[in-house]
Amino acid sequence: MKNNKLSRFLNIFVALVAVIGAFLFIRVLMEDVGVIENNPEVQNSLISPIIFFSTGLLYLAIGATLVVSLIGLMKNPDNLKKTVLGLAVLGVILVLAYFSGDSLAVTDPQGKVLPGGEAGSSVNQWVSTGIWYSMFLGIIAGGFFVIDLVKGLFKS
């Protein structure tokens, strides 16, 4: 009974989203392309509602995903322990990547420092951290891939 009510609610919600999306899309299609391209007021009146609606749906999807995930984790304490351990490992790797990164100046091919790329910039530090983080995770994933491959060879 409960699942049937949820299914009915979701169907109504999906239909409502589809109707609103179709209405907003038809409003854009009804306007002349030249007017949309050249008139900022028309652009704002037609495009802004679509952006607002899409952003709201994105936030709703993110919120629903987080809530359902947290409920699932609370119902299963073993998965909660694994998730916290996994997040802790990712945090340690992030700290290692941060200290591996640098905040040196970003230069163009002629050696000139690019605007916003001055030495010591926190943006430079975090970009470098992201690069190192990706490299560390790629190396770890590659290692697990090789281990799994070797296990598969000896299992046969």
C-alpha positions as protocol buffer text, in pm:
chain_id: "A"
residue {
  index: 1
  type: MET
  ca { x: 0 y: 0 z: 0 }
}
residue {
  index: 2
  type: LYS
  ca { x: 277 y: 242 z: 98 }
}
residue {
  index: 3
  type: ASN
  ca { x: 474 y: 169 z: -221 }
}
residue {
  index: 4
  type: ASN
  ca { x: 162 y: 232 z: -432 }
}
residue {
  index: 5
  type: LYS
  ca { x: 116 y: 579 z: -276 }
}
residue {
  index: 6
  type: LEU
  ca { x: 482 y: 662 z: -336 }
}
residue {
  index: 7
  type: SER
  ca { x: 456 y: 545 z: -696 }
}
residue {
  index: 8
  type: ARG
  ca { x: 144 y: 757 z: -750 }
}
residue {
  index: 9
  type: PHE
  ca { x: 315 y: 1062 z: -595 }
}
residue {
  index: 10
  type: LEU
  ca { x: 624 y: 1016 z: -813 }
}
residue {
  index: 11
  type: ASN
  ca { x: 412 y: 980 z: -1128 }
}
residue {
  index: 12
  type: ILE
  ca { x: 225 y: 1301 z: -1047 }
}
residue {
  index: 13
  type: PHE
  ca { x: 555 y: 1479 z: -973 }
}
residue {
  index: 14
  type: VAL
  ca { x: 713 y: 1362 z: -1300 }
}
residue {
  index: 15
  type: ALA
  ca { x: 404 y: 1468 z: -1495 }
}
residue {
  index: 16
  type: LEU
  ca { x: 411 y: 1811 z: -1328 }
}
residue {
  index: 17
  type: VAL
  ca { x: 778 y: 1859 z: -1410 }
}
residue {
  index: 18
  type: ALA
  ca { x: 715 y: 1753 z: -1769 }
}
residue {
  index: 19
  type: VAL
  ca { x: 422 y: 1994 z: -1809 }
}
residue {
  index: 20
  type: ILE
  ca { x: 618 y: 2287 z: -1663 }
}
residue {
  index: 21
  type: GLY
  ca { x: 922 y: 2205 z: -1879 }
}
residue {
  index: 22
  type: ALA
  ca { x: 708 y: 2176 z: -2191 }
}
residue {
  index: 23
  type: PHE
  ca { x: 537 y: 2508 z: -2114 }
}
residue {
  index: 24
  type: LEU
  ca { x: 870 y: 2687 z: -2070 }
}
residue {
  index: 25
  type: PHE
  ca { x: 1008 y: 2528 z: -2388 }
}
residue {
  index: 26
  type: ILE
  ca { x: 702 y: 2620 z: -2594 }
}
residue {
  index: 27
  type: ARG
  ca { x: 734 y: 2982 z: -2476 }
}
residue {
  index: 28
  type: VAL
  ca { x: 1084 y: 2991 z: -2622 }
}
residue {
  index: 29
  type: LEU
  ca { x: 975 y: 2825 z: -2948 }
}
residue {
  index: 30
  type: MET
  ca { x: 693 y: 3076 z: -2996 }
}
residue {
  index: 31
  type: GLU
  ca { x: 931 y: 3374 z: -2994 }
}
residue {
  index: 32
  type: ASP
  ca { x: 1125 y: 3484 z: -3302 }
}
residue {
  index: 33
  type: VAL
  ca { x: 1492 y: 3378 z: -3296 }
}
residue {
  index: 34
  type: GLY
  ca { x: 1613 y: 3726 z: -3395 }
}
residue {
  index: 35
  type: VAL
  ca { x: 1421 y: 3887 z: -3110 }
}
residue {
  index: 36
  type: ILE
  ca { x: 1563 y: 3639 z: -2860 }
}
residue {
  index: 37
  type: GLU
  ca { x: 1918 y: 3700 z: -2982 }
}
residue {
  index: 38
  type: ASN
  ca { x: 1897 y: 4081 z: -2986 }
}
residue {
  index: 39
  type: ASN
  ca { x: 1660 y: 4179 z: -2705 }
}
residue {
  index: 40
  type: PRO
  ca { x: 1795 y: 4132 z: -2349 }
}
residue {
  index: 41
  type: GLU
  ca { x: 1449 y: 4181 z: -2192 }
}
residue {
  index: 42
  type: VAL
  ca { x: 1304 y: 3898 z: -2401 }
}
residue {
  index: 43
  type: GLN
  ca { x: 1607 y: 3680 z: -2324 }
}
residue {
  index: 44
  type: ASN
  ca { x: 1561 y: 3744 z: -1954 }
}
residue {
  index: 45
  type: SER
  ca { x: 1186 y: 3679 z: -1960 }
}
residue {
  index: 46
  type: LEU
  ca { x: 1221 y: 3352 z: -2154 }
}
residue {
  index: 47
  type: ILE
  ca { x: 1552 y: 3201 z: -2050 }
}
residue {
  index: 48
  type: SER
  ca { x: 1570 y: 3297 z: -1681 }
}
residue {
  index: 49
  type: PRO
  ca { x: 1263 y: 3088 z: -1583 }
}
residue {
  index: 50
  type: ILE
  ca { x: 1414 y: 2784 z: -1754 }
}
residue {
  index: 51
  type: ILE
  ca { x: 1744 y: 2834 z: -1572 }
}
residue {
  index: 52
  type: PHE
  ca { x: 1564 y: 2888 z: -1239 }
}
residue {
  index: 53
  type: PHE
  ca { x: 1349 y: 2577 z: -1292 }
}
residue {
  index: 54
  type: SER
  ca { x: 1647 y: 2363 z: -1395 }
}
residue {
  index: 55
  type: THR
  ca { x: 1854 y: 2485 z: -1101 }
}
residue {
  index: 56
  type: GLY
  ca { x: 1568 y: 2405 z: -864 }
}
residue {
  index: 57
  type: LEU
  ca { x: 1538 y: 2054 z: -1007 }
}
residue {
  index: 58
  type: LEU
  ca { x: 1914 y: 2006 z: -972 }
}
residue {
  index: 59
  type: TYR
  ca { x: 1907 y: 2111 z: -606 }
}
residue {
  index: 60
  type: LEU
  ca { x: 1603 y: 1891 z: -544 }
}
residue {
  index: 61
  type: ALA
  ca { x: 1780 y: 1592 z: -700 }
}
residue {
  index: 62
  type: ILE
  ca { x: 2095 y: 1655 z: -497 }
}
residue {
  index: 63
  type: GLY
  ca { x: 1893 y: 1691 z: -177 }
}
residue {
  index: 64
  type: ALA
  ca { x: 1688 y: 1377 z: -243 }
}
residue {
  index: 65
  type: THR
  ca { x: 2005 y: 1181 z: -320 }
}
residue {
  index: 66
  type: LEU
  ca { x: 2171 y: 1293 z: 1 }
}
residue {
  index: 67
  type: VAL
  ca { x: 1864 y: 1222 z: 215 }
}
residue {
  index: 68
  type: VAL
  ca { x: 1807 y: 876 z: 69 }
}
residue {
  index: 69
  type: SER
  ca { x: 2178 y: 792 z: 100 }
}
residue {
  index: 70
  type: LEU
  ca { x: 2192 y: 907 z: 462 }
}
residue {
  index: 71
  type: ILE
  ca { x: 1877 y: 710 z: 548 }
}
residue {
  index: 72
  type: GLY
  ca { x: 2031 y: 401 z: 386 }
}
residue {
  index: 73
  type: LEU
  ca { x: 2352 y: 450 z: 581 }
}
residue {
  index: 74
  type: MET
  ca { x: 2168 y: 492 z: 910 }
}
residue {
  index: 75
  type: LYS
  ca { x: 1971 y: 171 z: 851 }
}
residue {
  index: 76
  type: ASN
  ca { x: 2289 y: -30 z: 790 }
}
residue {
  index: 77
  type: PRO
  ca { x: 2566 y: 51 z: 1041 }
}
residue {
  index: 78
  type: ASP
  ca { x: 2819 y: -174 z: 866 }
}
residue {
  index: 79
  type: ASN
  ca { x: 2791 y: 34 z: 549 }
}
residue {
  index: 80
  type: LEU
  ca { x: 2818 y: 350 z: 761 }
}
residue {
  index: 81
  type: LYS
  ca { x: 3150 y: 227 z: 901 }
}
residue {
  index: 82
  type: LYS
  ca { x: 3279 y: 146 z: 551 }
}
residue {
  index: 83
  type: THR
  ca { x: 3168 y: 484 z: 419 }
}
residue {
  index: 84
  type: VAL
  ca { x: 3334 y: 676 z: 702 }
}
residue {
  index: 85
  type: LEU
  ca { x: 3653 y: 473 z: 655 }
}
residue {
  index: 86
  type: GLY
  ca { x: 3647 y: 541 z: 280 }
}
residue {
  index: 87
  type: LEU
  ca { x: 3595 y: 915 z: 336 }
}
residue {
  index: 88
  type: ALA
  ca { x: 3880 y: 917 z: 587 }
}
residue {
  index: 89
  type: VAL
  ca { x: 4114 y: 750 z: 334 }
}
residue {
  index: 90
  type: LEU
  ca { x: 4011 y: 1003 z: 67 }
}
residue {
  index: 91
  type: GLY
  ca { x: 4076 y: 1283 z: 319 }
}
residue {
  index: 92
  type: VAL
  ca { x: 4426 y: 1151 z: 391 }
}
residue {
  index: 93
  type: ILE
  ca { x: 4498 y: 1132 z: 17 }
}
residue {
  index: 94
  type: LEU
  ca { x: 4369 y: 1490 z: -21 }
}
residue {
  index: 95
  type: VAL
  ca { x: 4603 y: 1611 z: 254 }
}
residue {
  index: 96
  type: LEU
  ca { x: 4896 y: 1434 z: 87 }
}
residue {
  index: 97
  type: ALA
  ca { x: 4800 y: 1592 z: -246 }
}
residue {
  index: 98
  type: TYR
  ca { x: 4776 y: 1937 z: -87 }
}
residue {
  index: 99
  type: PHE
  ca { x: 5125 y: 1912 z: 55 }
}
residue {
  index: 100
  type: SER
  ca { x: 5257 y: 1767 z: -273 }
}
residue {
  index: 101
  type: GLY
  ca { x: 5115 y: 2060 z: -470 }
}
residue {
  index: 102
  type: ASP
  ca { x: 5278 y: 2396 z: -513 }
}
residue {
  index: 103
  type: SER
  ca { x: 5163 y: 2752 z: -564 }
}
residue {
  index: 104
  type: LEU
  ca { x: 5427 y: 2862 z: -814 }
}
residue {
  index: 105
  type: ALA
  ca { x: 5346 y: 3130 z: -1069 }
}
residue {
  index: 106
  type: VAL
  ca { x: 5155 y: 3024 z: -1380 }
}
residue {
  index: 107
  type: THR
  ca { x: 5327 y: 3147 z: -1694 }
}
residue {
  index: 108
  type: ASP
  ca { x: 5250 y: 3151 z: -2064 }
}
residue {
  index: 109
  type: PRO
  ca { x: 5489 y: 3006 z: -2327 }
}
residue {
  index: 110
  type: GLN
  ca { x: 5685 y: 3334 z: -2333 }
}
residue {
  index: 111
  type: GLY
  ca { x: 5745 y: 3318 z: -1957 }
}
residue {
  index: 112
  type: LYS
  ca { x: 5508 y: 3600 z: -1859 }
}
residue {
  index: 113
  type: VAL
  ca { x: 5300 y: 3546 z: -1546 }
}
residue {
  index: 114
  type: LEU
  ca { x: 4933 y: 3510 z: -1637 }
}
residue {
  index: 115
  type: PRO
  ca { x: 4676 y: 3736 z: -1466 }
}
residue {
  index: 116
  type: GLY
  ca { x: 4558 y: 3567 z: -1146 }
}
residue {
  index: 117
  type: GLY
  ca { x: 4846 y: 3318 z: -1164 }
}
residue {
  index: 118
  type: GLU
  ca { x: 5085 y: 3497 z: -930 }
}
residue {
  index: 119
  type: ALA
  ca { x: 5311 y: 3293 z: -706 }
}
residue {
  index: 120
  type: GLY
  ca { x: 5159 y: 3205 z: -370 }
}
residue {
  index: 121
  type: SER
  ca { x: 4799 y: 3218 z: -494 }
}
residue {
  index: 122
  type: SER
  ca { x: 4559 y: 2984 z: -314 }
}
residue {
  index: 123
  type: VAL
  ca { x: 4396 y: 2909 z: -650 }
}
residue {
  index: 124
  type: ASN
  ca { x: 4729 y: 2781 z: -782 }
}
residue {
  index: 125
  type: GLN
  ca { x: 4767 y: 2568 z: -469 }
}
residue {
  index: 126
  type: TRP
  ca { x: 4423 y: 2408 z: -507 }
}
residue {
  index: 127
  type: VAL
  ca { x: 4461 y: 2350 z: -881 }
}
residue {
  index: 128
  type: SER
  ca { x: 4791 y: 2178 z: -814 }
}
residue {
  index: 129
  type: THR
  ca { x: 4626 y: 1982 z: -532 }
}
residue {
  index: 130
  type: GLY
  ca { x: 4352 y: 1867 z: -772 }
}
residue {
  index: 131
  type: ILE
  ca { x: 4609 y: 1751 z: -1023 }
}
residue {
  index: 132
  type: TRP
  ca { x: 4805 y: 1558 z: -762 }
}
residue {
  index: 133
  type: TYR
  ca { x: 4484 y: 1416 z: -611 }
}
residue {
  index: 134
  type: SER
  ca { x: 4379 y: 1286 z: -953 }
}
residue {
  index: 135
  type: MET
  ca { x: 4723 y: 1136 z: -1008 }
}
residue {
  index: 136
  type: PHE
  ca { x: 4725 y: 964 z: -668 }
}
residue {
  index: 137
  type: LEU
  ca { x: 4376 y: 820 z: -721 }
}
residue {
  index: 138
  type: GLY
  ca { x: 4469 y: 709 z: -1074 }
}
residue {
  index: 139
  type: ILE
  ca { x: 4780 y: 532 z: -947 }
}
residue {
  index: 140
  type: ILE
  ca { x: 4583 y: 360 z: -671 }
}
residue {
  index: 141
  type: ALA
  ca { x: 4309 y: 255 z: -917 }
}
residue {
  index: 142
  type: GLY
  ca { x: 4572 y: 126 z: -1159 }
}
residue {
  index: 143
  type: GLY
  ca { x: 4734 y: -73 z: -880 }
}
residue {
  index: 144
  type: PHE
  ca { x: 4404 y: -235 z: -785 }
}
residue {
  index: 145
  type: PHE
  ca { x: 4337 y: -309 z: -1153 }
}
residue {
  index: 146
  type: VAL
  ca { x: 4671 y: -489 z: -1186 }
}
residue {
  index: 147
  type: ILE
  ca { x: 4613 y: -681 z: -860 }
}
residue {
  index: 148
  type: ASP
  ca { x: 4269 y: -790 z: -982 }
}
residue {
  index: 149
  type: LEU
  ca { x: 4415 y: -888 z: -1318 }
}
residue {
  index: 150
  type: VAL
  ca { x: 4687 y: -1099 z: -1155 }
}
residue {
  index: 151
  type: LYS
  ca { x: 4430 y: -1265 z: -924 }
}
residue {
  index: 152
  type: GLY
  ca { x: 4217 y: -1349 z: -1228 }
}
residue {
  index: 153
  type: LEU
  ca { x: 4515 y: -1506 z: -1405 }
}
residue {
  index: 154
  type: PHE
  ca { x: 4597 y: -1735 z: -1115 }
}
residue {
  index: 155
  type: LYS
  ca { x: 4233 y: -1820 z: -1046 }
}
residue {
  index: 156
  type: SER
  ca { x: 4190 y: -1984 z: -1387 }
}
